[in-house]
């Protein structure tokens, strides 16, 4: 009975590393999109405030 196979360990570690790297890049991209959207929304709100007549 084989409980631990070294040949799949390297492949498993590589796949986990690639998944972690991919996850980091995806999260950074989503963070940039969210920040850009927030900045655009804030700019629109600030423009709207300037147009209010008192």
Residue pairs with C-beta under 8 A, 6 or more apart in sequence:
none
